[in-house]
Amino acid sequence: MECKYCGEIFVDDDGAIAIYWMHQSTHHKEKMTAEEKVFEDFRKKMIRQKEDYERSKEKTGDSDLIFNAKERDARNRS
């Protein structure tokens, strides 16, 4: 993959897309089109939400497991 602004080449591997977008936002933010900026903002929000979710999951546990345990306990009391 090649940067369309400076020609830097990125090796095609599992992290190439993330590295490419990090490069774009770090080095070429002022050159990005309005559409690219919208996608960049959206991508950042999605990453932040995923990180927040992972932190809350570590703190409170997996919501499905908690719900299922509470439901099981309620049925056992009946």
mmCIF file of the N, C-alpha and C atoms, coordinates in Angstrom:
data_MODEL
# 
_entry.id   MODEL 
# 
loop_
_atom_site.group_PDB 
_atom_site.id 
_atom_site.type_symbol 
_atom_site.label_atom_id 
_atom_site.label_alt_id 
_atom_site.label_comp_id 
_atom_site.label_asym_id 
_atom_site.label_entity_id 
_atom_site.label_seq_id 
_atom_site.pdbx_PDB_ins_code 
_atom_site.Cartn_x 
_atom_site.Cartn_y 
_atom_site.Cartn_z 
_atom_site.occupancy 
_atom_site.B_iso_or_equiv 
_atom_site.pdbx_formal_charge 
_atom_site.auth_seq_id 
_atom_site.auth_comp_id 
_atom_site.auth_asym_id 
_atom_site.auth_atom_id 
_atom_site.pdbx_PDB_model_num 
ATOM 1   N N  . MET A 1 1  ? 0.857   -1.165  0.000  1.00 0.00 ? 1  MET A N  1 
ATOM 2   C CA . MET A 1 1  ? 0.000   0.000   0.000  1.00 0.00 ? 1  MET A CA 1 
ATOM 3   C C  . MET A 1 1  ? 0.908   1.233   0.000  1.00 0.00 ? 1  MET A C  1 
ATOM 4   N N  . GLU A 1 2  ? 0.528   2.229   -0.760 1.00 0.00 ? 2  GLU A N  1 
ATOM 5   C CA . GLU A 1 2  ? 1.343   3.430   -0.893 1.00 0.00 ? 2  GLU A CA 1 
ATOM 6   C C  . GLU A 1 2  ? 0.543   4.665   -0.490 1.00 0.00 ? 2  GLU A C  1 
ATOM 7   N N  . CYS A 1 3  ? 1.190   5.546   0.252  1.00 0.00 ? 3  CYS A N  1 
ATOM 8   C CA . CYS A 1 3  ? 0.561   6.805   0.654  1.00 0.00 ? 3  CYS A CA 1 
ATOM 9   C C  . CYS A 1 3  ? 0.372   7.675   -0.586 1.00 0.00 ? 3  CYS A C  1 
ATOM 10  N N  . LYS A 1 4  ? -0.841  8.161   -0.787 1.00 0.00 ? 4  LYS A N  1 
ATOM 11  C CA . LYS A 1 4  ? -1.107  8.960   -1.986 1.00 0.00 ? 4  LYS A CA 1 
ATOM 12  C C  . LYS A 1 4  ? -0.551  10.376  -1.882 1.00 0.00 ? 4  LYS A C  1 
ATOM 13  N N  . TYR A 1 5  ? -0.128  10.785  -0.690 1.00 0.00 ? 5  TYR A N  1 
ATOM 14  C CA . TYR A 1 5  ? 0.392   12.130  -0.517 1.00 0.00 ? 5  TYR A CA 1 
ATOM 15  C C  . TYR A 1 5  ? 1.915   12.205  -0.578 1.00 0.00 ? 5  TYR A C  1 
ATOM 16  N N  . CYS A 1 6  ? 2.615   11.214  -0.014 1.00 0.00 ? 6  CYS A N  1 
ATOM 17  C CA . CYS A 1 6  ? 4.077   11.296  0.015  1.00 0.00 ? 6  CYS A CA 1 
ATOM 18  C C  . CYS A 1 6  ? 4.758   10.101  -0.644 1.00 0.00 ? 6  CYS A C  1 
ATOM 19  N N  . GLY A 1 7  ? 4.000   9.072   -0.998 1.00 0.00 ? 7  GLY A N  1 
ATOM 20  C CA . GLY A 1 7  ? 4.573   7.922   -1.682 1.00 0.00 ? 7  GLY A CA 1 
ATOM 21  C C  . GLY A 1 7  ? 5.201   6.883   -0.769 1.00 0.00 ? 7  GLY A C  1 
ATOM 22  N N  . GLU A 1 8  ? 5.109   7.083   0.542  1.00 0.00 ? 8  GLU A N  1 
ATOM 23  C CA . GLU A 1 8  ? 5.669   6.085   1.461  1.00 0.00 ? 8  GLU A CA 1 
ATOM 24  C C  . GLU A 1 8  ? 4.940   4.755   1.259  1.00 0.00 ? 8  GLU A C  1 
ATOM 25  N N  . ILE A 1 9  ? 5.723   3.673   1.270  1.00 0.00 ? 9  ILE A N  1 
ATOM 26  C CA . ILE A 1 9  ? 5.170   2.336   1.030  1.00 0.00 ? 9  ILE A CA 1 
ATOM 27  C C  . ILE A 1 9  ? 4.963   1.635   2.371  1.00 0.00 ? 9  ILE A C  1 
ATOM 28  N N  . PHE A 1 10 ? 3.804   0.984   2.505  1.00 0.00 ? 10 PHE A N  1 
ATOM 29  C CA . PHE A 1 10 ? 3.465   0.235   3.713  1.00 0.00 ? 10 PHE A CA 1 
ATOM 30  C C  . PHE A 1 10 ? 3.355   -1.236  3.351  1.00 0.00 ? 10 PHE A C  1 
ATOM 31  N N  . VAL A 1 11 ? 3.991   -2.081  4.143  1.00 0.00 ? 11 VAL A N  1 
ATOM 32  C CA . VAL A 1 11 ? 3.974   -3.521  3.903  1.00 0.00 ? 11 VAL A CA 1 
ATOM 33  C C  . VAL A 1 11 ? 2.566   -4.048  4.142  1.00 0.00 ? 11 VAL A C  1 
ATOM 34  N N  . ASP A 1 12 ? 2.083   -4.871  3.230  1.00 0.00 ? 12 ASP A N  1 
ATOM 35  C CA . ASP A 1 12 ? 0.750   -5.466  3.387  1.00 0.00 ? 12 ASP A CA 1 
ATOM 36  C C  . ASP A 1 12 ? 0.808   -6.587  4.411  1.00 0.00 ? 12 ASP A C  1 
ATOM 37  N N  . ASP A 1 13 ? 0.325   -6.299  5.610  1.00 0.00 ? 13 ASP A N  1 
ATOM 38  C CA . ASP A 1 13 ? 0.200   -7.313  6.654  1.00 0.00 ? 13 ASP A CA 1 
ATOM 39  C C  . ASP A 1 13 ? -1.054  -6.998  7.450  1.00 0.00 ? 13 ASP A C  1 
ATOM 40  N N  . ASP A 1 14 ? -1.228  -7.664  8.566  1.00 0.00 ? 14 ASP A N  1 
ATOM 41  C CA . ASP A 1 14 ? -2.460  -7.497  9.346  1.00 0.00 ? 14 ASP A CA 1 
ATOM 42  C C  . ASP A 1 14 ? -2.683  -6.068  9.843  1.00 0.00 ? 14 ASP A C  1 
ATOM 43  N N  . GLY A 1 15 ? -1.615  -5.335  10.122 1.00 0.00 ? 15 GLY A N  1 
ATOM 44  C CA . GLY A 1 15 ? -1.759  -3.994  10.677 1.00 0.00 ? 15 GLY A CA 1 
ATOM 45  C C  . GLY A 1 15 ? -1.576  -2.875  9.668  1.00 0.00 ? 15 GLY A C  1 
ATOM 46  N N  . ALA A 1 16 ? -1.487  -3.203  8.385  1.00 0.00 ? 16 ALA A N  1 
ATOM 47  C CA . ALA A 1 16 ? -1.180  -2.199  7.360  1.00 0.00 ? 16 ALA A CA 1 
ATOM 48  C C  . ALA A 1 16 ? -2.214  -1.084  7.300  1.00 0.00 ? 16 ALA A C  1 
ATOM 49  N N  . ILE A 1 17 ? -3.480  -1.432  7.384  1.00 0.00 ? 17 ILE A N  1 
ATOM 50  C CA . ILE A 1 17 ? -4.535  -0.414  7.286  1.00 0.00 ? 17 ILE A CA 1 
ATOM 51  C C  . ILE A 1 17 ? -4.447  0.558   8.457  1.00 0.00 ? 17 ILE A C  1 
ATOM 52  N N  . ALA A 1 18 ? -4.275  0.024   9.662  1.00 0.00 ? 18 ALA A N  1 
ATOM 53  C CA . ALA A 1 18 ? -4.178  0.888   10.844 1.00 0.00 ? 18 ALA A CA 1 
ATOM 54  C C  . ALA A 1 18 ? -2.948  1.787   10.754 1.00 0.00 ? 18 ALA A C  1 
ATOM 55  N N  . ILE A 1 19 ? -1.831  1.225   10.327 1.00 0.00 ? 19 ILE A N  1 
ATOM 56  C CA . ILE A 1 19 ? -0.597  2.011   10.197 1.00 0.00 ? 19 ILE A CA 1 
ATOM 57  C C  . ILE A 1 19 ? -0.773  3.090   9.129  1.00 0.00 ? 19 ILE A C  1 
ATOM 58  N N  . TYR A 1 20 ? -1.411  2.731   8.031  1.00 0.00 ? 20 TYR A N  1 
ATOM 59  C CA . TYR A 1 20 ? -1.665  3.694   6.953  1.00 0.00 ? 20 TYR A CA 1 
ATOM 60  C C  . TYR A 1 20 ? -2.507  4.864   7.453  1.00 0.00 ? 20 TYR A C  1 
ATOM 61  N N  . TRP A 1 21 ? -3.600  4.574   8.178  1.00 0.00 ? 21 TRP A N  1 
ATOM 62  C CA . TRP A 1 21 ? -4.466  5.648   8.671  1.00 0.00 ? 21 TRP A CA 1 
ATOM 63  C C  . TRP A 1 21 ? -3.772  6.490   9.734  1.00 0.00 ? 21 TRP A C  1 
ATOM 64  N N  . MET A 1 22 ? -2.942  5.858   10.560 1.00 0.00 ? 22 MET A N  1 
ATOM 65  C CA . MET A 1 22 ? -2.183  6.628   11.554 1.00 0.00 ? 22 MET A CA 1 
ATOM 66  C C  . MET A 1 22 ? -1.221  7.580   10.837 1.00 0.00 ? 22 MET A C  1 
ATOM 67  N N  . HIS A 1 23 ? -0.568  7.079   9.789  1.00 0.00 ? 23 HIS A N  1 
ATOM 68  C CA . HIS A 1 23 ? 0.343   7.904   8.995  1.00 0.00 ? 23 HIS A CA 1 
ATOM 69  C C  . HIS A 1 23 ? -0.414  9.080   8.381  1.00 0.00 ? 23 HIS A C  1 
ATOM 70  N N  . GLN A 1 24 ? -1.569  8.797   7.795  1.00 0.00 ? 24 GLN A N  1 
ATOM 71  C CA . GLN A 1 24 ? -2.377  9.846   7.166  1.00 0.00 ? 24 GLN A CA 1 
ATOM 72  C C  . GLN A 1 24 ? -2.745  10.933  8.170  1.00 0.00 ? 24 GLN A C  1 
ATOM 73  N N  . SER A 1 25 ? -3.263  10.535  9.316  1.00 0.00 ? 25 SER A N  1 
ATOM 74  C CA . SER A 1 25 ? -3.732  11.526  10.290 1.00 0.00 ? 25 SER A CA 1 
ATOM 75  C C  . SER A 1 25 ? -2.583  12.273  10.951 1.00 0.00 ? 25 SER A C  1 
ATOM 76  N N  . THR A 1 26 ? -1.424  11.639  11.050 1.00 0.00 ? 26 THR A N  1 
ATOM 77  C CA . THR A 1 26 ? -0.271  12.281  11.677 1.00 0.00 ? 26 THR A CA 1 
ATOM 78  C C  . THR A 1 26 ? 0.441   13.237  10.726 1.00 0.00 ? 26 THR A C  1 
ATOM 79  N N  . HIS A 1 27 ? 0.628   12.813  9.484  1.00 0.00 ? 27 HIS A N  1 
ATOM 80  C CA . HIS A 1 27 ? 1.462   13.576  8.553  1.00 0.00 ? 27 HIS A CA 1 
ATOM 81  C C  . HIS A 1 27 ? 0.700   14.371  7.494  1.00 0.00 ? 27 HIS A C  1 
ATOM 82  N N  . HIS A 1 28 ? -0.533  14.025  7.217  1.00 0.00 ? 28 HIS A N  1 
ATOM 83  C CA . HIS A 1 28 ? -1.228  14.647  6.089  1.00 0.00 ? 28 HIS A CA 1 
ATOM 84  C C  . HIS A 1 28 ? -2.642  15.118  6.422  1.00 0.00 ? 28 HIS A C  1 
ATOM 85  N N  . LYS A 1 29 ? -2.934  15.391  7.672  1.00 0.00 ? 29 LYS A N  1 
ATOM 86  C CA . LYS A 1 29 ? -4.293  15.777  8.082  1.00 0.00 ? 29 LYS A CA 1 
ATOM 87  C C  . LYS A 1 29 ? -4.795  16.993  7.288  1.00 0.00 ? 29 LYS A C  1 
ATOM 88  N N  . GLU A 1 30 ? -3.917  17.961  7.060  1.00 0.00 ? 30 GLU A N  1 
ATOM 89  C CA . GLU A 1 30 ? -4.338  19.175  6.350  1.00 0.00 ? 30 GLU A CA 1 
ATOM 90  C C  . GLU A 1 30 ? -4.611  18.921  4.870  1.00 0.00 ? 30 GLU A C  1 
ATOM 91  N N  . LYS A 1 31 ? -4.073  17.828  4.325  1.00 0.00 ? 31 LYS A N  1 
ATOM 92  C CA . LYS A 1 31 ? -4.280  17.504  2.908  1.00 0.00 ? 31 LYS A CA 1 
ATOM 93  C C  . LYS A 1 31 ? -5.476  16.581  2.683  1.00 0.00 ? 31 LYS A C  1 
ATOM 94  N N  . MET A 1 32 ? -6.000  16.010  3.746  1.00 0.00 ? 32 MET A N  1 
ATOM 95  C CA . MET A 1 32 ? -7.092  15.047  3.610  1.00 0.00 ? 32 MET A CA 1 
ATOM 96  C C  . MET A 1 32 ? -8.365  15.738  3.128  1.00 0.00 ? 32 MET A C  1 
ATOM 97  N N  . THR A 1 33 ? -9.147  15.006  2.335  1.00 0.00 ? 33 THR A N  1 
ATOM 98  C CA . THR A 1 33 ? -10.432 15.535  1.877  1.00 0.00 ? 33 THR A CA 1 
ATOM 99  C C  . THR A 1 33 ? -11.416 15.530  3.041  1.00 0.00 ? 33 THR A C  1 
ATOM 100 N N  . ALA A 1 34 ? -12.517 16.223  2.871  1.00 0.00 ? 34 ALA A N  1 
ATOM 101 C CA . ALA A 1 34 ? -13.544 16.265  3.921  1.00 0.00 ? 34 ALA A CA 1 
ATOM 102 C C  . ALA A 1 34 ? -14.050 14.860  4.228  1.00 0.00 ? 34 ALA A C  1 
ATOM 103 N N  . GLU A 1 35 ? -14.227 14.050  3.197  1.00 0.00 ? 35 GLU A N  1 
ATOM 104 C CA . GLU A 1 35 ? -14.702 12.675  3.396  1.00 0.00 ? 35 GLU A CA 1 
ATOM 105 C C  . GLU A 1 35 ? -13.683 11.851  4.183  1.00 0.00 ? 35 GLU A C  1 
ATOM 106 N N  . GLU A 1 36 ? -12.400 12.000  3.859  1.00 0.00 ? 36 GLU A N  1 
ATOM 107 C CA . GLU A 1 36 ? -11.357 11.272  4.588  1.00 0.00 ? 36 GLU A CA 1 
ATOM 108 C C  . GLU A 1 36 ? -11.318 11.707  6.053  1.00 0.00 ? 36 GLU A C  1 
ATOM 109 N N  . LYS A 1 37 ? -11.532 12.984  6.305  1.00 0.00 ? 37 LYS A N  1 
ATOM 110 C CA . LYS A 1 37 ? -11.548 13.480  7.688  1.00 0.00 ? 37 LYS A CA 1 
ATOM 111 C C  . LYS A 1 37 ? -12.731 12.911  8.464  1.00 0.00 ? 37 LYS A C  1 
ATOM 112 N N  . VAL A 1 38 ? -13.882 12.784  7.806  1.00 0.00 ? 38 VAL A N  1 
ATOM 113 C CA . VAL A 1 38 ? -15.053 12.189  8.456  1.00 0.00 ? 38 VAL A CA 1 
ATOM 114 C C  . VAL A 1 38 ? -14.754 10.740  8.819  1.00 0.00 ? 38 VAL A C  1 
ATOM 115 N N  . PHE A 1 39 ? -14.173 9.991   7.880  1.00 0.00 ? 39 PHE A N  1 
ATOM 116 C CA . PHE A 1 39 ? -13.828 8.598   8.158  1.00 0.00 ? 39 PHE A CA 1 
ATOM 117 C C  . PHE A 1 39 ? -12.797 8.492   9.272  1.00 0.00 ? 39 PHE A C  1 
ATOM 118 N N  . GLU A 1 40 ? -11.836 9.402   9.291  1.00 0.00 ? 40 GLU A N  1 
ATOM 119 C CA . GLU A 1 40 ? -10.812 9.405   10.337 1.00 0.00 ? 40 GLU A CA 1 
ATOM 120 C C  . GLU A 1 40 ? -11.445 9.659   11.705 1.00 0.00 ? 40 GLU A C  1 
ATOM 121 N N  . ASP A 1 41 ? -12.340 10.638  11.787 1.00 0.00 ? 41 ASP A N  1 
ATOM 122 C CA . ASP A 1 41 ? -13.026 10.923  13.051 1.00 0.00 ? 41 ASP A CA 1 
ATOM 123 C C  . ASP A 1 41 ? -13.866 9.730   13.497 1.00 0.00 ? 41 ASP A C  1 
ATOM 124 N N  . PHE A 1 42 ? -14.566 9.116   12.549 1.00 0.00 ? 42 PHE A N  1 
ATOM 125 C CA . PHE A 1 42 ? -15.387 7.946   12.854 1.00 0.00 ? 42 PHE A CA 1 
ATOM 126 C C  . PHE A 1 42 ? -14.524 6.791   13.362 1.00 0.00 ? 42 PHE A C  1 
ATOM 127 N N  . ARG A 1 43 ? -13.401 6.565   12.694 1.00 0.00 ? 43 ARG A N  1 
ATOM 128 C CA . ARG A 1 43 ? -12.496 5.486   13.093 1.00 0.00 ? 43 ARG A CA 1 
ATOM 129 C C  . ARG A 1 43 ? -11.971 5.722   14.508 1.00 0.00 ? 43 ARG A C  1 
ATOM 130 N N  . LYS A 1 44 ? -11.593 6.961   14.814 1.00 0.00 ? 44 LYS A N  1 
ATOM 131 C CA . LYS A 1 44 ? -11.094 7.284   16.154 1.00 0.00 ? 44 LYS A CA 1 
ATOM 132 C C  . LYS A 1 44 ? -12.170 7.055   17.210 1.00 0.00 ? 44 LYS A C  1 
ATOM 133 N N  . LYS A 1 45 ? -13.410 7.448   16.910 1.00 0.00 ? 45 LYS A N  1 
ATOM 134 C CA . LYS A 1 45 ? -14.508 7.243   17.859 1.00 0.00 ? 45 LYS A CA 1 
ATOM 135 C C  . LYS A 1 45 ? -14.768 5.761   18.086 1.00 0.00 ? 45 LYS A C  1 
ATOM 136 N N  . MET A 1 46 ? -14.719 4.977   17.023 1.00 0.00 ? 46 MET A N  1 
ATOM 137 C CA . MET A 1 46 ? -14.940 3.535   17.147 1.00 0.00 ? 46 MET A CA 1 
ATOM 138 C C  . MET A 1 46 ? -13.848 2.886   18.000 1.00 0.00 ? 46 MET A C  1 
ATOM 139 N N  . ILE A 1 47 ? -12.606 3.285   17.787 1.00 0.00 ? 47 ILE A N  1 
ATOM 140 C CA . ILE A 1 47 ? -11.495 2.746   18.578 1.00 0.00 ? 47 ILE A CA 1 
ATOM 141 C C  . ILE A 1 47 ? -11.665 3.136   20.044 1.00 0.00 ? 47 ILE A C  1 
ATOM 142 N N  . ARG A 1 48 ? -12.038 4.391   20.295 1.00 0.00 ? 48 ARG A N  1 
ATOM 143 C CA . ARG A 1 48 ? -12.233 4.859   21.674 1.00 0.00 ? 48 ARG A CA 1 
ATOM 144 C C  . ARG A 1 48 ? -13.374 4.095   22.352 1.00 0.00 ? 48 ARG A C  1 
ATOM 145 N N  . GLN A 1 49 ? -14.483 3.877   21.627 1.00 0.00 ? 49 GLN A N  1 
ATOM 146 C CA . GLN A 1 49 ? -15.609 3.128   22.190 1.00 0.00 ? 49 GLN A CA 1 
ATOM 147 C C  . GLN A 1 49 ? -15.217 1.689   22.495 1.00 0.00 ? 49 GLN A C  1 
ATOM 148 N N  . LYS A 1 50 ? -14.439 1.079   21.613 1.00 0.00 ? 50 LYS A N  1 
ATOM 149 C CA . LYS A 1 50 ? -13.998 -0.299  21.844 1.00 0.00 ? 50 LYS A CA 1 
ATOM 150 C C  . LYS A 1 50 ? -13.114 -0.362  23.087 1.00 0.00 ? 50 LYS A C  1 
ATOM 151 N N  . GLU A 1 51 ? -12.193 0.602   23.221 1.00 0.00 ? 51 GLU A N  1 
ATOM 152 C CA . GLU A 1 51 ? -11.322 0.633   24.394 1.00 0.00 ? 51 GLU A CA 1 
ATOM 153 C C  . GLU A 1 51 ? -12.132 0.852   25.669 1.00 0.00 ? 51 GLU A C  1 
ATOM 154 N N  . ASP A 1 52 ? -13.105 1.752   25.627 1.00 0.00 ? 52 ASP A N  1 
ATOM 155 C CA . ASP A 1 52 ? -13.970 1.989   26.792 1.00 0.00 ? 52 ASP A CA 1 
ATOM 156 C C  . ASP A 1 52 ? -14.745 0.727   27.155 1.00 0.00 ? 52 ASP A C  1 
ATOM 157 N N  . TYR A 1 53 ? -15.264 0.041   26.144 1.00 0.00 ? 53 TYR A N  1 
ATOM 158 C CA . TYR A 1 53 ? -16.014 -1.196  26.378 1.00 0.00 ? 53 TYR A CA 1 
ATOM 159 C C  . TYR A 1 53 ? -15.115 -2.258  27.006 1.00 0.00 ? 53 TYR A C  1 
ATOM 160 N N  . GLU A 1 54 ? -13.891 -2.405  26.497 1.00 0.00 ? 54 GLU A N  1 
ATOM 161 C CA . GLU A 1 54 ? -12.963 -3.395  27.047 1.00 0.00 ? 54 GLU A CA 1 
ATOM 162 C C  . GLU A 1 54 ? -12.637 -3.078  28.507 1.00 0.00 ? 54 GLU A C  1 
ATOM 163 N N  . ARG A 1 55 ? -12.432 -1.787  28.812 1.00 0.00 ? 55 ARG A N  1 
ATOM 164 C CA . ARG A 1 55 ? -12.147 -1.404  30.202 1.00 0.00 ? 55 ARG A CA 1 
ATOM 165 C C  . ARG A 1 55 ? -13.338 -1.701  31.106 1.00 0.00 ? 55 ARG A C  1 
ATOM 166 N N  . SER A 1 56 ? -14.545 -1.379  30.650 1.00 0.00 ? 56 SER A N  1 
ATOM 167 C CA . SER A 1 56 ? -15.723 -1.631  31.485 1.00 0.00 ? 56 SER A CA 1 
ATOM 168 C C  . SER A 1 56 ? -15.959 -3.127  31.642 1.00 0.00 ? 56 SER A C  1 
ATOM 169 N N  . LYS A 1 57 ? -15.647 -3.882  30.614 1.00 0.00 ? 57 LYS A N  1 
ATOM 170 C CA . LYS A 1 57 ? -15.807 -5.334  30.682 1.00 0.00 ? 57 LYS A CA 1 
ATOM 171 C C  . LYS A 1 57 ? -14.838 -5.931  31.707 1.00 0.00 ? 57 LYS A C  1 
ATOM 172 N N  . GLU A 1 58 ? -13.606 -5.392  31.749 1.00 0.00 ? 58 GLU A N  1 
ATOM 173 C CA . GLU A 1 58 ? -12.636 -5.857  32.742 1.00 0.00 ? 58 GLU A CA 1 
ATOM 174 C C  . GLU A 1 58 ? -13.104 -5.504  34.151 1.00 0.00 ? 58 GLU A C  1 
ATOM 175 N N  . LYS A 1 59 ? -13.688 -4.313  34.290 1.00 0.00 ? 59 LYS A N  1 
ATOM 176 C CA . LYS A 1 59 ? -14.098 -3.822  35.602 1.00 0.00 ? 59 LYS A CA 1 
ATOM 177 C C  . LYS A 1 59 ? -15.352 -4.535  36.111 1.00 0.00 ? 59 LYS A C  1 
ATOM 178 N N  . THR A 1 60 ? -16.366 -4.692  35.253 1.00 0.00 ? 60 THR A N  1 
ATOM 179 C CA . THR A 1 60 ? -17.647 -5.233  35.707 1.00 0.00 ? 60 THR A CA 1 
ATOM 180 C C  . THR A 1 60 ? -17.920 -6.648  35.233 1.00 0.00 ? 60 THR A C  1 
ATOM 181 N N  . GLY A 1 61 ? -17.117 -7.145  34.315 1.00 0.00 ? 61 GLY A N  1 
ATOM 182 C CA . GLY A 1 61 ? -17.347 -8.483  33.777 1.00 0.00 ? 61 GLY A CA 1 
ATOM 183 C C  . GLY A 1 61 ? -18.174 -8.415  32.512 1.00 0.00 ? 61 GLY A C  1 
ATOM 184 N N  . ASP A 1 62 ? -18.249 -9.527  31.836 1.00 0.00 ? 62 ASP A N  1 
ATOM 185 C CA . ASP A 1 62 ? -19.005 -9.619  30.589 1.00 0.00 ? 62 ASP A CA 1 
ATOM 186 C C  . ASP A 1 62 ? -20.491 -9.542  30.905 1.00 0.00 ? 62 ASP A C  1 
ATOM 187 N N  . SER A 1 63 ? -21.203 -8.615  30.290 1.00 0.00 ? 63 SER A N  1 
ATOM 188 C CA . SER A 1 63 ? -22.616 -8.386  30.613 1.00 0.00 ? 63 SER A CA 1 
ATOM 189 C C  . SER A 1 63 ? -23.466 -9.626  30.371 1.00 0.00 ? 63 SER A C  1 
ATOM 190 N N  . ASP A 1 64 ? -23.178 -10.407 29.342 1.00 0.00 ? 64 ASP A N  1 
ATOM 191 C CA . ASP A 1 64 ? -23.950 -11.627 29.088 1.00 0.00 ? 64 ASP A CA 1 
ATOM 192 C C  . ASP A 1 64 ? -23.780 -12.623 30.226 1.00 0.00 ? 64 ASP A C  1 
ATOM 193 N N  . LEU A 1 65 ? -22.562 -12.747 30.715 1.00 0.00 ? 65 LEU A N  1 
ATOM 194 C CA . LEU A 1 65 ? -22.317 -13.686 31.811 1.00 0.00 ? 65 LEU A CA 1 
ATOM 195 C C  . LEU A 1 65 ? -23.020 -13.222 33.081 1.00 0.00 ? 65 LEU A C  1 
ATOM 196 N N  . ILE A 1 66 ? -22.983 -11.926 33.353 1.00 0.00 ? 66 ILE A N  1 
ATOM 197 C CA . ILE A 1 66 ? -23.642 -11.386 34.547 1.00 0.00 ? 66 ILE A CA 1 
ATOM 198 C C  . ILE A 1 66 ? -25.145 -11.593 34.446 1.00 0.00 ? 66 ILE A C  1 
ATOM 199 N N  . PHE A 1 67 ? -25.742 -11.251 33.302 1.00 0.00 ? 67 PHE A N  1 
ATOM 200 C CA . PHE A 1 67 ? -27.182 -11.409 33.109 1.00 0.00 ? 67 PHE A CA 1 
ATOM 201 C C  . PHE A 1 67 ? -27.582 -12.872 33.255 1.00 0.00 ? 67 PHE A C  1 
ATOM 202 N N  . ASN A 1 68 ? -26.841 -13.767 32.616 1.00 0.00 ? 68 ASN A N  1 
ATOM 203 C CA . ASN A 1 68 ? -27.177 -15.189 32.679 1.00 0.00 ? 68 ASN A CA 1 
ATOM 204 C C  . ASN A 1 68 ? -27.062 -15.730 34.100 1.00 0.00 ? 68 ASN A C  1 
ATOM 205 N N  . ALA A 1 69 ? -26.067 -15.274 34.849 1.00 0.00 ? 69 ALA A N  1 
ATOM 206 C CA . ALA A 1 69 ? -25.904 -15.725 36.229 1.00 0.00 ? 69 ALA A CA 1 
ATOM 207 C C  . ALA A 1 69 ? -27.062 -15.232 37.094 1.00 0.00 ? 69 ALA A C  1 
ATOM 208 N N  . LYS A 1 70 ? -27.478 -13.976 36.912 1.00 0.00 ? 70 LYS A N  1 
ATOM 209 C CA . LYS A 1 70 ? -28.600 -13.433 37.690 1.00 0.00 ? 70 LYS A CA 1 
ATOM 210 C C  . LYS A 1 70 ? -29.890 -14.165 37.349 1.00 0.00 ? 70 LYS A C  1 
ATOM 211 N N  . GLU A 1 71 ? -30.099 -14.443 36.069 1.00 0.00 ? 71 GLU A N  1 
ATOM 212 C CA . GLU A 1 71 ? -31.307 -15.153 35.646 1.00 0.00 ? 71 GLU A CA 1 
ATOM 213 C C  . GLU A 1 71 ? -31.319 -16.577 36.213 1.00 0.00 ? 71 GLU A C  1 
ATOM 214 N N  . ARG A 1 72 ? -30.175 -17.239 36.186 1.00 0.00 ? 72 ARG A N  1 
ATOM 215 C CA . ARG A 1 72 ? -30.065 -18.592 36.724 1.00 0.00 ? 72 ARG A CA 1 
ATOM 216 C C  . ARG A 1 72 ? -30.354 -18.589 38.224 1.00 0.00 ? 72 ARG A C  1 
ATOM 217 N N  . ASP A 1 73 ? -29.802 -17.609 38.947 1.00 0.00 ? 73 ASP A N  1 
ATOM 218 C CA . ASP A 1 73 ? -30.036 -17.516 40.385 1.00 0.00 ? 73 ASP A CA 1 
ATOM 219 C C  . ASP A 1 73 ? -31.513 -17.273 40.679 1.00 0.00 ? 73 ASP A C  1 
ATOM 220 N N  . ALA A 1 74 ? -32.160 -16.431 39.888 1.00 0.00 ? 74 ALA A N  1 
ATOM 221 C CA . ALA A 1 74 ? -33.587 -16.146 40.083 1.00 0.00 ? 74 ALA A CA 1 
ATOM 222 C C  . ALA A 1 74 ? -34.416 -17.405 39.858 1.00 0.00 ? 74 ALA A C  1 
ATOM 223 N N  . ARG A 1 75 ? -34.062 -18.197 38.856 1.00 0.00 ? 75 ARG A N  1 
ATOM 224 C CA . ARG A 1 75 ? -34.801 -19.433 38.586 1.00 0.00 ? 75 ARG A CA 1 
ATOM 225 C C  . ARG A 1 75 ? -34.576 -20.462 39.693 1.00 0.00 ? 75 ARG A C  1 
ATOM 226 N N  . ASN A 1 76 ? -33.377 -20.492 40.237 1.00 0.00 ? 76 ASN A N  1 
ATOM 227 C CA . ASN A 1 76 ? -33.070 -21.456 41.299 1.00 0.00 ? 76 ASN A CA 1 
ATOM 228 C C  . ASN A 1 76 ? -33.814 -21.121 42.589 1.00 0.00 ? 76 ASN A C  1 
ATOM 229 N N  . ARG A 1 77 ? -34.101 -19.832 42.827 1.00 0.00 ? 77 ARG A N  1 
ATOM 230 C CA . ARG A 1 77 ? -34.824 -19.428 44.030 1.00 0.00 ? 77 ARG A CA 1 
ATOM 231 C C  . ARG A 1 77 ? -36.310 -19.751 43.925 1.00 0.00 ? 77 ARG A C  1 
ATOM 232 N N  . SER A 1 78 ? -36.804 -19.883 42.710 1.00 0.00 ? 78 SER A N  1 
ATOM 233 C CA . SER A 1 78 ? -38.249 -20.125 42.508 1.00 0.00 ? 78 SER A CA 1 
ATOM 234 C C  . SER A 1 78 ? -38.648 -21.515 42.895 1.00 0.00 ? 78 SER A C  1 
# 
